[in-house]
Each structure stands twice: as structure tokens, then as C-alpha cells.
Amino acid sequence: MSFISAREAADKWGISQRRVAVLCSENRIDGATMVGNMWIIPNEAQKPVDARSTRYINSDEKTVKPFLKWAGGKGQLIKEIEQYYPFENDKITKYAEPFIGGGAVLFDILNKYDLEEVYISDINHELINTYCTVRDEIDALLKLLSIYQKEYIPLGTEMRKEYYIAKRDRFNDLKVNGNIKTNVEKAALMIFLNKTCFNGLFRVNRKGLFNVPMGAYKNPIICDETNLRAVAEKLKKVTIVCGDYKESADFIDQNTFVYFDPPYRPITETASFTSYAENPFEDEQQIELARFVDSMSDRGAKIVVSNSDPKNVNKEDDFFDDIYSAHTIRRVEATRMINSNADARGRIKELLISNF
């Protein structure tokens, strides 16, 4: 009997080498054998039927995309991250994303799979309010966004700046003094500012006030009704929580796939864009998260964590290699989109850390 490598099988079947390794480890490829640290596969072995298709959502359903731009959004890494989706295993029926941000991975999963339970959370009150408002108050939200779009688009640059600053001031006033009655307006302002501010940043100062200047978009889509209505439908079955990632412990069990996308550890002194909320996320918090990942892993959950790779600037920096030493670390290419120095933008390595 002749054998081929996992890489050769991947090329033959049109799937990733990692996917082949997963299929081998689950005994789904007849005759696959581990030799040393690599799999060998009988040359005549057939590609297993992808069980994930049985849980795919009907293709006639509307697909959705993130409705907010977000610093560090994972749209460009979806192809890498989706290789970890474990939903072909009938045991994994739940999904949790405790640092939701723009939700690129969430919406990719909601587009592809019909899961029993989905949980998202974040400590950013305004972000979570916006998700809840899209889900629960879509008509009222769209009414306000339509007004903002009709008022803003025809204006010249200077008038746009005045309009933008007025809306930013109103948003900050509601952030400090608002109540439940102003949640829809605050969510509409959040989306408006996100679509018109510089680089789609959400950044606050030490007082917790949003302070990003206006961007230079000629014709921003402020009211994307088709996508927002589709998102509202997708979110109907999603549990949305405003809180620390540790609160997800009540949801996570052996039937859960968890994706952690925390504020990235800055790799340079000018690359700190972690001010999404008033509370910092520094090395101590990164270590606490790693220990939490360890405890959730002990429960049997399937886990993936993303973060920056300090080895981009210091080959001797083993911070993440040390705190995630019990797990598998992959370095993947990404594009740095936000940096005060234009020359520092470009291809870098990021980390994908998994417990399987």
C-alpha cells in the first residue's frame, strides 16, 4: 500500500493541511497513521464527507456583514480562523465571543451555521447598546439613521465638520447623562460616528469621552437598511451581554466553541489602540485572560485566541509563547491598517492560539 502526506492529501482534496490533520485525529480517514509527528494517508483513501454541510444554513437566507467598522476587525483573517470551526463535530452546538467588537467572526458563523446557542459580550456599553438596539429596535434605529444620512451627505466639508462635531458632542452627552429612553438615539449616533469618523475608530479619552475626528469619506453609507434588517434577524437568537469576558464562564461548556479577540498587546510605542473603553488591557490583563482560557479549556471547550505577535519587533519577546505554552500557536499574516506612521503600515504577523 502506498501513502501520501497530509499536505499531499490537502492538495488532492482541495482543503487545508490542518483540516486533513483534524480528520485524521477524528479517525475519519481510513488507514491514516501517525508516524513521528506527521500523518500519512493511504493513496486510495477517499475524502470524508464534510459533516459541517449538514449544519449549514439554507443558502436562500440573507447573508449579513458587520455593520460597524472596528479597529483590529477580523475580516481579513476569516479564511484563517474558519479553519478552526469545529461545528462538523455534532458535540459542538454553541458559540461564544466575549470580545465582540465588529463581529466579523460572529457574522461569518451566523451566515454558515444554525447553532443551538450563541453568546456575545463586551465591556463597551455603547457597543453592546448598539447590538441590542439593532436586534430589538430596528425600525426606530433606521428612522434616525435615514435622517442623519439625508442631512449629512449633501453638506460641504466645513458644514460636515460642524454637523459631525455636534453629533459627537450629543453622543458624549448621552454617554454620560443618558438613560434607557435615549438608547436608540445613542445607538444611531454610534453608527453615524463609526461611518463618518477617521478610520472607523472607537477611541475614548481619560474621561471616557469619544474623541475621534471626522474622516474624509465622500459618500459614506450611514443607513444600510438591507444589511441592518438582516443583522437584526440573525441577532434574534443571540444572547447579548454587557460585561467582562469572565461572565461568559456561565455559558461555556464542553459543547462550546469560543473565540477570544481581546485588545491587542501593542507591539510598538505608537501602536496602542486599546482605548475602546475606560479600562486598560495591559500585560496583567493578558495573563489573566490566558489563565481563564486554561480554565475553559479544562472544561472541554474548543478555543481560539487572537493577538499581536511581539516577535514582529523583538525576536526575543516570548510573552505569548510563555503564557499560552499549553496551547498551539500559529503565526499568520495580516495587514496593519492603523498606525500613526504611514511607513509602519503593511504586512505583519499575528497570532492564532488554539487548544486543539
C-alpha positions as CSV (number, residue, x, y, z in Angstrom):
1,M,0.0,0.0,0.0
2,S,1.3,3.4,-0.9
3,F,0.9,6.5,1.3
4,I,0.8,10.2,0.8
5,S,1.4,13.1,3.3
6,A,-1.2,15.3,4.9
7,R,0.0,18.1,2.6
8,E,-0.4,16.0,-0.5
9,A,-3.9,14.9,0.6
10,A,-4.8,18.5,1.3
11,D,-3.7,19.5,-2.3
12,K,-5.6,16.4,-3.7
13,W,-8.8,17.2,-1.9
14,G,-8.8,21.0,-2.1
15,I,-8.8,21.5,1.7
16,S,-6.2,22.8,4.2
17,Q,-3.5,20.6,5.7
18,R,-4.8,21.5,9.1
19,R,-8.2,20.2,8.1
20,V,-6.7,16.9,7.0
21,A,-4.9,16.6,10.3
22,V,-8.2,17.1,12.2
23,L,-10.0,14.5,10.1
24,C,-7.1,12.1,10.8
25,S,-7.2,12.7,14.5
26,E,-11.0,12.1,14.5
27,N,-10.4,8.7,12.7
28,R,-12.5,9.8,9.7
29,I,-9.8,8.8,7.1
30,D,-9.5,5.0,6.8
31,G,-6.0,3.8,7.2
32,A,-4.5,7.2,8.3
33,T,-1.5,6.6,10.6
34,M,0.7,8.9,12.7
35,V,4.4,8.4,12.0
36,G,6.6,10.5,14.3
37,N,4.8,13.9,14.3
38,M,3.1,13.6,10.9
39,W,0.1,11.8,9.4
40,I,0.4,9.5,6.4
41,I,-2.6,8.5,4.4
42,P,-3.3,5.7,2.0
43,N,-3.1,7.0,-1.5
44,E,-6.5,5.5,-2.4
45,A,-8.3,7.0,0.7
46,Q,-11.4,9.0,-0.1
47,K,-12.0,12.5,1.1
48,P,-14.6,12.3,4.0
49,V,-17.9,13.9,3.6
50,D,-17.8,17.3,5.3
51,A,-20.3,17.0,8.1
52,R,-20.3,20.7,8.5
53,S,-22.6,21.0,5.5
54,T,-25.4,19.3,7.4
55,R,-25.4,22.3,9.8
56,Y,-25.1,24.9,7.1
57,I,-27.8,27.4,6.8
58,N,-30.0,27.3,3.8
59,S,-28.4,29.3,1.0
60,D,-31.5,31.3,0.3
61,E,-31.3,33.0,3.6
62,K,-29.8,36.6,3.6
63,T,-26.2,36.8,4.5
64,V,-25.0,39.5,6.8
65,K,-21.8,41.5,7.3
66,P,-20.5,43.6,10.2
67,F,-22.4,46.8,10.5
68,L,-19.6,48.6,12.3
69,K,-16.0,49.2,11.2
70,W,-13.7,48.3,14.1
71,A,-10.0,48.6,14.7
72,G,-8.5,45.2,14.6
73,G,-11.5,43.7,12.8
74,K,-11.0,40.1,11.7
75,G,-12.5,40.3,8.2
76,Q,-9.1,39.8,6.6
77,L,-8.3,36.7,8.8
78,I,-11.6,34.9,8.3
79,K,-10.1,32.4,5.9
80,E,-7.5,31.5,8.6
81,I,-9.9,31.5,11.5
82,E,-12.6,29.4,9.8
83,Q,-10.2,26.5,9.6
84,Y,-10.7,26.1,13.3
85,Y,-14.5,26.0,13.2
86,P,-15.3,22.7,15.0
87,F,-19.0,22.5,14.1
88,E,-18.6,19.4,12.0
89,N,-18.5,17.7,15.4
90,D,-22.1,17.1,16.4
91,K,-21.0,17.8,20.0
92,I,-20.1,21.5,19.4
93,T,-23.5,23.2,19.2
94,K,-22.8,26.6,20.9
95,Y,-20.6,29.6,20.1
96,A,-19.3,32.4,22.4
97,E,-17.4,35.5,21.5
98,P,-16.7,37.6,24.7
99,F,-14.8,40.5,23.0
100,I,-17.3,41.1,20.2
101,G,-16.0,44.3,18.5
102,G,-17.2,44.4,14.9
103,G,-18.3,40.8,15.0
104,A,-16.7,39.6,11.7
105,V,-16.3,36.0,13.0
106,L,-19.7,36.1,14.6
107,F,-21.5,37.0,11.4
108,D,-19.4,34.5,9.4
109,I,-20.6,31.8,11.7
110,L,-24.2,33.0,11.8
111,N,-24.2,33.0,7.9
112,K,-22.9,29.4,7.8
113,Y,-24.3,27.5,10.7
114,D,-27.5,27.0,12.6
115,L,-26.4,26.6,16.2
116,E,-28.4,25.9,19.3
117,E,-27.0,28.9,21.3
118,V,-24.8,31.9,20.6
119,Y,-23.4,34.3,23.2
120,I,-21.6,37.6,22.7
121,S,-20.4,40.2,25.1
122,D,-18.1,43.2,25.6
123,I,-17.4,45.8,28.3
124,N,-18.0,48.6,25.9
125,H,-21.5,49.8,26.9
126,E,-22.1,51.8,23.8
127,L,-21.1,48.9,21.5
128,I,-23.4,46.5,23.3
129,N,-26.2,49.0,23.4
130,T,-25.9,49.3,19.6
131,Y,-26.0,45.5,19.1
132,C,-29.1,45.3,21.3
133,T,-30.8,48.2,19.5
134,V,-30.2,46.6,16.1
135,R,-31.8,43.4,17.4
136,D,-34.7,44.9,19.4
137,E,-35.5,48.4,17.9
138,I,-34.5,48.2,14.2
139,D,-37.4,50.3,12.9
140,A,-36.7,53.2,15.2
141,L,-33.0,52.9,14.6
142,L,-33.3,53.0,10.8
143,K,-35.6,56.1,11.0
144,L,-32.9,58.1,12.8
145,L,-30.1,56.8,10.6
146,S,-32.1,57.8,7.5
147,I,-32.4,61.3,8.8
148,Y,-28.7,61.6,9.6
149,Q,-27.8,60.3,6.1
150,K,-30.1,62.8,4.4
151,E,-28.8,65.7,6.4
152,Y,-25.1,64.9,6.3
153,I,-24.4,63.7,2.7
154,P,-25.4,67.0,0.9
155,L,-23.2,69.1,3.1
156,G,-19.8,70.6,2.1
157,T,-16.7,69.8,4.1
158,E,-16.9,72.6,6.6
159,M,-20.6,72.1,7.3
160,R,-20.0,68.4,7.6
161,K,-17.4,69.1,10.3
162,E,-19.9,71.2,12.2
163,Y,-22.5,68.5,11.9
164,Y,-20.1,65.8,12.9
165,I,-18.9,67.7,16.0
166,A,-22.5,68.4,17.1
167,K,-23.4,64.7,16.8
168,R,-20.2,63.7,18.6
169,D,-21.0,66.1,21.4
170,R,-24.5,64.8,21.6
171,F,-23.2,61.2,21.8
172,N,-20.8,62.1,24.6
173,D,-23.6,63.8,26.5
174,L,-25.8,60.7,26.2
175,K,-22.9,58.5,27.1
176,V,-22.6,60.4,30.4
177,N,-26.1,61.6,31.1
178,G,-28.4,59.4,29.0
179,N,-30.8,56.8,30.2
180,I,-32.8,53.9,28.7
181,K,-35.1,56.3,26.9
182,T,-32.2,57.6,24.8
183,N,-30.6,54.2,23.9
184,V,-32.0,54.2,20.4
185,E,-30.6,57.7,19.7
186,K,-27.3,56.7,21.2
187,A,-27.0,53.6,19.0
188,A,-27.9,55.7,15.9
189,L,-25.2,58.2,16.8
190,M,-22.7,55.4,17.4
191,I,-23.3,54.1,13.9
192,F,-23.2,57.6,12.4
193,L,-19.9,58.4,14.0
194,N,-18.5,55.0,13.1
195,K,-19.3,55.5,9.4
196,T,-18.0,59.1,9.3
197,C,-15.1,59.3,11.8
198,F,-11.4,58.8,11.0
199,N,-10.7,55.1,10.1
200,G,-13.8,53.8,11.9
201,L,-12.0,54.1,15.2
202,F,-13.8,53.9,18.6
203,R,-11.4,55.7,21.0
204,V,-12.1,57.4,24.2
205,N,-10.1,59.8,26.3
206,R,-9.3,59.5,30.0
207,K,-12.8,60.9,30.9
208,G,-14.4,58.2,28.7
209,L,-15.5,60.6,26.0
210,F,-15.3,59.7,22.3
211,N,-12.7,61.9,20.7
212,V,-12.1,60.7,17.2
213,P,-12.0,63.4,14.5
214,M,-14.1,63.3,11.3
215,G,-12.9,61.2,8.4
216,A,-12.7,62.2,4.8
217,Y,-15.3,59.8,3.2
218,K,-17.1,61.4,0.2
219,N,-20.3,59.3,0.3
220,P,-20.4,57.1,3.5
221,I,-23.3,54.7,3.8
222,I,-24.8,55.7,7.1
223,C,-28.1,53.9,6.7
224,D,-27.5,50.4,5.3
225,E,-31.1,49.3,5.7
226,T,-30.8,45.9,3.9
227,N,-27.9,44.7,5.9
228,L,-29.1,46.1,9.2
229,R,-32.5,44.4,8.9
230,A,-30.8,41.1,8.0
231,V,-28.5,41.5,11.0
232,A,-31.5,42.2,13.3
233,E,-33.0,38.8,12.3
234,K,-29.7,37.0,12.8
235,L,-29.3,38.5,16.3
236,K,-32.8,37.4,17.5
237,K,-31.4,34.1,18.7
238,V,-28.2,35.7,20.2
239,T,-27.6,36.4,23.9
240,I,-26.0,39.8,24.2
241,V,-24.3,40.8,27.4
242,C,-22.5,43.9,28.5
243,G,-19.9,42.7,30.9
244,D,-16.4,41.3,31.4
245,Y,-15.3,38.3,29.4
246,K,-15.2,36.2,32.7
247,E,-19.0,36.3,32.8
248,S,-19.0,34.0,29.8
249,A,-18.0,31.2,32.2
250,D,-21.7,30.6,32.9
251,F,-22.3,29.9,29.2
252,I,-19.1,28.0,28.2
253,D,-19.1,24.2,28.5
254,Q,-17.7,21.2,26.6
255,N,-20.2,21.9,23.8
256,T,-18.9,25.4,23.1
257,F,-16.6,26.9,20.5
258,V,-15.1,30.1,21.9
259,Y,-13.3,32.9,20.1
260,F,-11.4,35.4,22.2
261,D,-10.3,38.6,20.3
262,P,-9.1,40.9,23.2
263,P,-7.5,44.3,22.8
264,Y,-4.1,43.5,21.2
265,R,-0.9,43.9,23.1
266,P,0.9,46.9,21.5
267,I,4.0,45.9,19.5
268,T,5.4,49.5,19.3
269,E,5.0,52.6,21.5
270,T,2.9,54.3,18.8
271,A,0.6,51.3,18.1
272,S,-1.6,51.3,21.2
273,F,-5.2,51.4,20.1
274,T,-6.7,49.7,23.2
275,S,-8.7,52.6,24.4
276,Y,-12.1,51.2,23.4
277,A,-13.2,51.6,26.9
278,E,-12.1,53.4,30.0
279,N,-10.3,50.3,31.5
280,P,-6.9,49.4,30.1
281,F,-5.9,45.9,28.9
282,E,-2.3,45.6,29.7
283,D,0.1,42.6,30.3
284,E,-1.5,41.8,33.7
285,Q,-4.9,41.5,32.0
286,Q,-3.4,39.5,29.1
287,I,-2.1,37.0,31.7
288,E,-5.5,36.8,33.4
289,L,-7.1,36.1,30.1
290,A,-4.6,33.3,29.4
291,R,-5.4,31.7,32.8
292,F,-9.2,32.0,32.0
293,V,-8.6,30.3,28.7
294,D,-6.8,27.5,30.5
295,S,-9.8,27.0,32.8
296,M,-12.3,27.0,30.0
297,S,-10.1,24.6,28.1
298,D,-10.2,22.2,31.1
299,R,-14.0,22.2,30.7
300,G,-13.6,20.8,27.3
301,A,-14.5,23.9,25.2
302,K,-12.8,24.4,21.8
303,I,-11.0,27.7,22.0
304,V,-9.2,30.1,19.6
305,V,-7.5,33.3,20.8
306,S,-6.0,36.0,18.5
307,N,-3.4,38.7,19.4
308,S,-0.5,40.6,18.1
309,D,2.9,39.0,17.7
310,P,5.6,40.8,19.6
311,K,8.2,39.0,17.6
312,N,7.5,41.4,14.7
313,V,9.7,43.9,16.5
314,N,11.6,41.7,19.1
315,K,12.5,38.2,18.2
316,E,13.3,37.5,21.8
317,D,9.9,38.5,23.1
318,D,8.2,35.2,24.2
319,F,5.4,36.8,26.1
320,F,2.5,34.9,24.4
321,D,4.6,31.8,23.8
322,D,5.1,31.6,27.6
323,I,1.6,32.4,28.8
324,Y,0.0,30.1,26.2
325,S,2.6,27.4,26.5
326,A,0.0,24.7,26.9
327,H,-1.6,25.6,23.6
328,T,-0.8,25.6,19.9
329,I,0.4,29.0,18.4
330,R,0.3,29.8,14.7
331,R,1.7,33.0,13.2
332,V,-0.4,34.3,10.3
333,E,0.0,37.3,8.1
334,A,-2.2,40.3,8.5
335,T,-2.2,43.9,7.3
336,R,-1.6,46.7,9.8
337,M,-4.3,49.2,8.9
338,I,-4.0,51.7,11.7
339,N,-0.7,53.4,12.7
340,S,0.3,57.0,13.2
341,N,3.3,56.4,11.0
342,A,2.2,55.5,7.4
343,D,5.6,53.8,6.8
344,A,4.8,51.3,9.5
345,R,1.7,50.1,7.9
346,G,1.9,46.8,6.0
347,R,2.1,43.0,6.4
348,I,2.9,41.8,9.8
349,K,2.4,38.5,11.8
350,E,-0.5,38.0,14.2
351,L,-1.1,35.1,16.5
352,L,-3.9,32.5,16.4
353,I,-3.7,30.4,19.5
354,S,-5.8,27.2,19.9
355,N,-6.3,24.4,22.4
356,F,-6.9,21.8,19.6
